[in-house]
Amino acid sequence: MMQPIETIKILQNQPDQIFKAGDVIFKTGQKGHVMYGVIEGELEVHLNDHAIETIKAGDVFGVGALVHQDELRATTVIAKTDCKLACLDREHFLFAVQQAPMFALQVMKSYSDRFRRLKDIVTL
């Protein structure tokens, strides 16, 4: 089964994007028009100025802005190391979901795993 990052690399309509350590990929509240797949490097996800997760090569992030009507980012993502990212716009994302249901399942699994990890660090 192909990982989501592989699908993104096949379908992306833009060249890979390069970010240096410390670069902000996006901020909470910004409109988002693409999701990302991590080809190389590590990124930190921040919520309310707290690092809550590290995203590594092979993972995807930023899909929330493509599936919510307001297109807003819910977190801030900052490159922890130098990174190479592939991106996928909404049109290609919807195509991938429709034509490759396993892509959709893998993206959902990625987000489900992320949510489970977040629940482990949050005290209710």
mmCIF file of the C-alpha atoms, coordinates in Angstrom:
data_MODEL
# 
_entry.id   MODEL 
# 
loop_
_atom_site.group_PDB 
_atom_site.id 
_atom_site.type_symbol 
_atom_site.label_atom_id 
_atom_site.label_alt_id 
_atom_site.label_comp_id 
_atom_site.label_asym_id 
_atom_site.label_entity_id 
_atom_site.label_seq_id 
_atom_site.pdbx_PDB_ins_code 
_atom_site.Cartn_x 
_atom_site.Cartn_y 
_atom_site.Cartn_z 
_atom_site.occupancy 
_atom_site.B_iso_or_equiv 
_atom_site.pdbx_formal_charge 
_atom_site.auth_seq_id 
_atom_site.auth_comp_id 
_atom_site.auth_asym_id 
_atom_site.auth_atom_id 
_atom_site.pdbx_PDB_model_num 
ATOM 1   C CA . MET A 1 1   ? 0.000   0.000  0.000  1.00 0.00 ? 1   MET A CA 1 
ATOM 2   C CA . MET A 1 2   ? 1.360   3.392  -1.012 1.00 0.00 ? 2   MET A CA 1 
ATOM 3   C CA . GLN A 1 3   ? 1.956   5.888  1.807  1.00 0.00 ? 3   GLN A CA 1 
ATOM 4   C CA . PRO A 1 4   ? 0.238   9.317  1.546  1.00 0.00 ? 4   PRO A CA 1 
ATOM 5   C CA . ILE A 1 5   ? 3.536   11.074 0.889  1.00 0.00 ? 5   ILE A CA 1 
ATOM 6   C CA . GLU A 1 6   ? 4.081   8.898  -2.197 1.00 0.00 ? 6   GLU A CA 1 
ATOM 7   C CA . THR A 1 7   ? 0.637   9.831  -3.547 1.00 0.00 ? 7   THR A CA 1 
ATOM 8   C CA . ILE A 1 8   ? 1.370   13.508 -2.946 1.00 0.00 ? 8   ILE A CA 1 
ATOM 9   C CA . LYS A 1 9   ? 4.696   13.272 -4.786 1.00 0.00 ? 9   LYS A CA 1 
ATOM 10  C CA . ILE A 1 10  ? 2.921   11.695 -7.768 1.00 0.00 ? 10  ILE A CA 1 
ATOM 11  C CA . LEU A 1 11  ? 0.035   14.196 -7.870 1.00 0.00 ? 11  LEU A CA 1 
ATOM 12  C CA . GLN A 1 12  ? 1.696   17.440 -6.811 1.00 0.00 ? 12  GLN A CA 1 
ATOM 13  C CA . ASN A 1 13  ? 1.505   20.210 -9.353 1.00 0.00 ? 13  ASN A CA 1 
ATOM 14  C CA . GLN A 1 14  ? 4.350   22.216 -7.819 1.00 0.00 ? 14  GLN A CA 1 
ATOM 15  C CA . PRO A 1 15  ? 8.057   21.593 -7.207 1.00 0.00 ? 15  PRO A CA 1 
ATOM 16  C CA . ASP A 1 16  ? 9.178   20.432 -3.778 1.00 0.00 ? 16  ASP A CA 1 
ATOM 17  C CA . GLN A 1 17  ? 9.420   23.236 -1.256 1.00 0.00 ? 17  GLN A CA 1 
ATOM 18  C CA . ILE A 1 18  ? 12.571  23.725 0.802  1.00 0.00 ? 18  ILE A CA 1 
ATOM 19  C CA . PHE A 1 19  ? 12.488  25.225 4.301  1.00 0.00 ? 19  PHE A CA 1 
ATOM 20  C CA . LYS A 1 20  ? 15.367  25.990 6.671  1.00 0.00 ? 20  LYS A CA 1 
ATOM 21  C CA . ALA A 1 21  ? 15.314  25.119 10.364 1.00 0.00 ? 21  ALA A CA 1 
ATOM 22  C CA . GLY A 1 22  ? 13.227  27.763 12.141 1.00 0.00 ? 22  GLY A CA 1 
ATOM 23  C CA . ASP A 1 23  ? 11.124  28.676 9.099  1.00 0.00 ? 23  ASP A CA 1 
ATOM 24  C CA . VAL A 1 24  ? 7.398   28.950 9.741  1.00 0.00 ? 24  VAL A CA 1 
ATOM 25  C CA . ILE A 1 25  ? 5.448   26.795 7.292  1.00 0.00 ? 25  ILE A CA 1 
ATOM 26  C CA . PHE A 1 26  ? 2.121   28.280 8.379  1.00 0.00 ? 26  PHE A CA 1 
ATOM 27  C CA . LYS A 1 27  ? 0.537   29.950 11.405 1.00 0.00 ? 27  LYS A CA 1 
ATOM 28  C CA . THR A 1 28  ? -2.677  29.377 13.300 1.00 0.00 ? 28  THR A CA 1 
ATOM 29  C CA . GLY A 1 29  ? -5.522  31.305 11.694 1.00 0.00 ? 29  GLY A CA 1 
ATOM 30  C CA . GLN A 1 30  ? -3.941  31.645 8.251  1.00 0.00 ? 30  GLN A CA 1 
ATOM 31  C CA . LYS A 1 31  ? -5.879  30.460 5.220  1.00 0.00 ? 31  LYS A CA 1 
ATOM 32  C CA . GLY A 1 32  ? -4.457  27.285 3.772  1.00 0.00 ? 32  GLY A CA 1 
ATOM 33  C CA . HIS A 1 33  ? -4.609  26.146 0.180  1.00 0.00 ? 33  HIS A CA 1 
ATOM 34  C CA . VAL A 1 34  ? -2.342  23.080 0.277  1.00 0.00 ? 34  VAL A CA 1 
ATOM 35  C CA . MET A 1 35  ? -1.546  20.081 2.437  1.00 0.00 ? 35  MET A CA 1 
ATOM 36  C CA . TYR A 1 36  ? 2.024   18.891 2.874  1.00 0.00 ? 36  TYR A CA 1 
ATOM 37  C CA . GLY A 1 37  ? 3.965   15.665 2.872  1.00 0.00 ? 37  GLY A CA 1 
ATOM 38  C CA . VAL A 1 38  ? 7.357   15.521 4.545  1.00 0.00 ? 38  VAL A CA 1 
ATOM 39  C CA . ILE A 1 39  ? 10.010  14.198 2.178  1.00 0.00 ? 39  ILE A CA 1 
ATOM 40  C CA . GLU A 1 40  ? 12.986  15.076 4.413  1.00 0.00 ? 40  GLU A CA 1 
ATOM 41  C CA . GLY A 1 41  ? 13.404  16.670 7.826  1.00 0.00 ? 41  GLY A CA 1 
ATOM 42  C CA . GLU A 1 42  ? 11.345  17.266 10.939 1.00 0.00 ? 42  GLU A CA 1 
ATOM 43  C CA . LEU A 1 43  ? 8.751   19.877 11.850 1.00 0.00 ? 43  LEU A CA 1 
ATOM 44  C CA . GLU A 1 44  ? 7.150   20.945 15.114 1.00 0.00 ? 44  GLU A CA 1 
ATOM 45  C CA . VAL A 1 45  ? 3.428   21.487 15.496 1.00 0.00 ? 45  VAL A CA 1 
ATOM 46  C CA . HIS A 1 46  ? 2.563   24.294 17.912 1.00 0.00 ? 46  HIS A CA 1 
ATOM 47  C CA . LEU A 1 47  ? -0.765  24.959 19.592 1.00 0.00 ? 47  LEU A CA 1 
ATOM 48  C CA . ASN A 1 48  ? -1.127  28.079 21.741 1.00 0.00 ? 48  ASN A CA 1 
ATOM 49  C CA . ASP A 1 49  ? 2.672   28.618 21.624 1.00 0.00 ? 49  ASP A CA 1 
ATOM 50  C CA . HIS A 1 50  ? 3.387   25.082 22.899 1.00 0.00 ? 50  HIS A CA 1 
ATOM 51  C CA . ALA A 1 51  ? 5.127   22.422 20.824 1.00 0.00 ? 51  ALA A CA 1 
ATOM 52  C CA . ILE A 1 52  ? 2.757   19.462 20.865 1.00 0.00 ? 52  ILE A CA 1 
ATOM 53  C CA . GLU A 1 53  ? 4.237   17.151 18.251 1.00 0.00 ? 53  GLU A CA 1 
ATOM 54  C CA . THR A 1 54  ? 7.139   16.475 15.918 1.00 0.00 ? 54  THR A CA 1 
ATOM 55  C CA . ILE A 1 55  ? 6.260   15.457 12.366 1.00 0.00 ? 55  ILE A CA 1 
ATOM 56  C CA . LYS A 1 56  ? 8.867   13.390 10.513 1.00 0.00 ? 56  LYS A CA 1 
ATOM 57  C CA . ALA A 1 57  ? 9.646   12.247 6.979  1.00 0.00 ? 57  ALA A CA 1 
ATOM 58  C CA . GLY A 1 58  ? 6.831   10.232 5.434  1.00 0.00 ? 58  GLY A CA 1 
ATOM 59  C CA . ASP A 1 59  ? 4.043   11.946 7.358  1.00 0.00 ? 59  ASP A CA 1 
ATOM 60  C CA . VAL A 1 60  ? 1.452   14.435 6.107  1.00 0.00 ? 60  VAL A CA 1 
ATOM 61  C CA . PHE A 1 61  ? -0.020  17.565 7.665  1.00 0.00 ? 61  PHE A CA 1 
ATOM 62  C CA . GLY A 1 62  ? -2.162  20.573 6.849  1.00 0.00 ? 62  GLY A CA 1 
ATOM 63  C CA . VAL A 1 63  ? -5.116  18.725 5.340  1.00 0.00 ? 63  VAL A CA 1 
ATOM 64  C CA . GLY A 1 64  ? -7.547  20.392 7.753  1.00 0.00 ? 64  GLY A CA 1 
ATOM 65  C CA . ALA A 1 65  ? -7.494  23.616 5.749  1.00 0.00 ? 65  ALA A CA 1 
ATOM 66  C CA . LEU A 1 66  ? -8.542  21.657 2.662  1.00 0.00 ? 66  LEU A CA 1 
ATOM 67  C CA . VAL A 1 67  ? -11.538 19.989 4.280  1.00 0.00 ? 67  VAL A CA 1 
ATOM 68  C CA . HIS A 1 68  ? -12.926 22.861 6.376  1.00 0.00 ? 68  HIS A CA 1 
ATOM 69  C CA . GLN A 1 69  ? -14.981 25.512 4.656  1.00 0.00 ? 69  GLN A CA 1 
ATOM 70  C CA . ASP A 1 70  ? -13.166 28.401 6.360  1.00 0.00 ? 70  ASP A CA 1 
ATOM 71  C CA . GLU A 1 71  ? -9.791  27.032 5.079  1.00 0.00 ? 71  GLU A CA 1 
ATOM 72  C CA . LEU A 1 72  ? -8.083  28.149 8.303  1.00 0.00 ? 72  LEU A CA 1 
ATOM 73  C CA . ARG A 1 73  ? -5.023  26.559 9.855  1.00 0.00 ? 73  ARG A CA 1 
ATOM 74  C CA . ALA A 1 74  ? -5.621  25.241 13.381 1.00 0.00 ? 74  ALA A CA 1 
ATOM 75  C CA . THR A 1 75  ? -1.948  25.087 14.395 1.00 0.00 ? 75  THR A CA 1 
ATOM 76  C CA . THR A 1 76  ? 1.404   26.662 13.661 1.00 0.00 ? 76  THR A CA 1 
ATOM 77  C CA . VAL A 1 77  ? 4.037   24.453 12.018 1.00 0.00 ? 77  VAL A CA 1 
ATOM 78  C CA . ILE A 1 78  ? 7.733   25.322 12.189 1.00 0.00 ? 78  ILE A CA 1 
ATOM 79  C CA . ALA A 1 79  ? 10.666  23.511 10.571 1.00 0.00 ? 79  ALA A CA 1 
ATOM 80  C CA . LYS A 1 80  ? 12.706  21.881 13.329 1.00 0.00 ? 80  LYS A CA 1 
ATOM 81  C CA . THR A 1 81  ? 15.443  20.922 10.839 1.00 0.00 ? 81  THR A CA 1 
ATOM 82  C CA . ASP A 1 82  ? 16.024  21.762 7.198  1.00 0.00 ? 82  ASP A CA 1 
ATOM 83  C CA . CYS A 1 83  ? 13.064  20.230 5.353  1.00 0.00 ? 83  CYS A CA 1 
ATOM 84  C CA . LYS A 1 84  ? 11.907  19.250 1.910  1.00 0.00 ? 84  LYS A CA 1 
ATOM 85  C CA . LEU A 1 85  ? 8.118   19.185 1.560  1.00 0.00 ? 85  LEU A CA 1 
ATOM 86  C CA . ALA A 1 86  ? 5.756   18.129 -1.197 1.00 0.00 ? 86  ALA A CA 1 
ATOM 87  C CA . CYS A 1 87  ? 2.416   19.902 -1.355 1.00 0.00 ? 87  CYS A CA 1 
ATOM 88  C CA . LEU A 1 88  ? -0.979  19.098 -2.760 1.00 0.00 ? 88  LEU A CA 1 
ATOM 89  C CA . ASP A 1 89  ? -3.745  21.606 -3.469 1.00 0.00 ? 89  ASP A CA 1 
ATOM 90  C CA . ARG A 1 90  ? -7.440  20.991 -2.811 1.00 0.00 ? 90  ARG A CA 1 
ATOM 91  C CA . GLU A 1 91  ? -8.250  19.980 -6.384 1.00 0.00 ? 91  GLU A CA 1 
ATOM 92  C CA . HIS A 1 92  ? -5.555  17.301 -6.435 1.00 0.00 ? 92  HIS A CA 1 
ATOM 93  C CA . PHE A 1 93  ? -6.393  16.236 -2.870 1.00 0.00 ? 93  PHE A CA 1 
ATOM 94  C CA . LEU A 1 94  ? -10.029 15.636 -3.844 1.00 0.00 ? 94  LEU A CA 1 
ATOM 95  C CA . PHE A 1 95  ? -8.889  13.757 -6.954 1.00 0.00 ? 95  PHE A CA 1 
ATOM 96  C CA . ALA A 1 96  ? -6.641  11.528 -4.828 1.00 0.00 ? 96  ALA A CA 1 
ATOM 97  C CA . VAL A 1 97  ? -9.438  10.857 -2.320 1.00 0.00 ? 97  VAL A CA 1 
ATOM 98  C CA . GLN A 1 98  ? -11.836 9.946  -5.126 1.00 0.00 ? 98  GLN A CA 1 
ATOM 99  C CA . GLN A 1 99  ? -9.462  7.901  -7.247 1.00 0.00 ? 99  GLN A CA 1 
ATOM 100 C CA . ALA A 1 100 ? -7.358  6.317  -4.504 1.00 0.00 ? 100 ALA A CA 1 
ATOM 101 C CA . PRO A 1 101 ? -9.508  5.557  -1.456 1.00 0.00 ? 101 PRO A CA 1 
ATOM 102 C CA . MET A 1 102 ? -6.489  4.036  0.302  1.00 0.00 ? 102 MET A CA 1 
ATOM 103 C CA . PHE A 1 103 ? -4.888  7.499  0.174  1.00 0.00 ? 103 PHE A CA 1 
ATOM 104 C CA . ALA A 1 104 ? -7.882  8.859  2.086  1.00 0.00 ? 104 ALA A CA 1 
ATOM 105 C CA . LEU A 1 105 ? -7.680  6.045  4.628  1.00 0.00 ? 105 LEU A CA 1 
ATOM 106 C CA . GLN A 1 106 ? -3.962  6.602  5.150  1.00 0.00 ? 106 GLN A CA 1 
ATOM 107 C CA . VAL A 1 107 ? -4.492  10.358 5.662  1.00 0.00 ? 107 VAL A CA 1 
ATOM 108 C CA . MET A 1 108 ? -7.278  9.609  8.153  1.00 0.00 ? 108 MET A CA 1 
ATOM 109 C CA . LYS A 1 109 ? -5.029  7.119  9.954  1.00 0.00 ? 109 LYS A CA 1 
ATOM 110 C CA . SER A 1 110 ? -2.258  9.716  10.152 1.00 0.00 ? 110 SER A CA 1 
ATOM 111 C CA . TYR A 1 111 ? -4.648  12.197 11.746 1.00 0.00 ? 111 TYR A CA 1 
ATOM 112 C CA . SER A 1 112 ? -6.159  9.571  14.024 1.00 0.00 ? 112 SER A CA 1 
ATOM 113 C CA . ASP A 1 113 ? -2.678  8.612  15.235 1.00 0.00 ? 113 ASP A CA 1 
ATOM 114 C CA . ARG A 1 114 ? -1.895  12.286 15.786 1.00 0.00 ? 114 ARG A CA 1 
ATOM 115 C CA . PHE A 1 115 ? -5.114  12.755 17.770 1.00 0.00 ? 115 PHE A CA 1 
ATOM 116 C CA . ARG A 1 116 ? -4.362  9.708  19.941 1.00 0.00 ? 116 ARG A CA 1 
ATOM 117 C CA . ARG A 1 117 ? -0.883  11.050 20.730 1.00 0.00 ? 117 ARG A CA 1 
ATOM 118 C CA . LEU A 1 118 ? -2.367  14.439 21.582 1.00 0.00 ? 118 LEU A CA 1 
ATOM 119 C CA . LYS A 1 119 ? -4.903  12.844 23.925 1.00 0.00 ? 119 LYS A CA 1 
ATOM 120 C CA . ASP A 1 120 ? -2.016  11.111 25.717 1.00 0.00 ? 120 ASP A CA 1 
ATOM 121 C CA . ILE A 1 121 ? -0.339  14.444 26.522 1.00 0.00 ? 121 ILE A CA 1 
ATOM 122 C CA . VAL A 1 122 ? -3.462  16.430 27.375 1.00 0.00 ? 122 VAL A CA 1 
ATOM 123 C CA . THR A 1 123 ? -4.892  16.063 30.833 1.00 0.00 ? 123 THR A CA 1 
ATOM 124 C CA . LEU A 1 124 ? -8.618  16.466 31.092 1.00 0.00 ? 124 LEU A CA 1 
# 
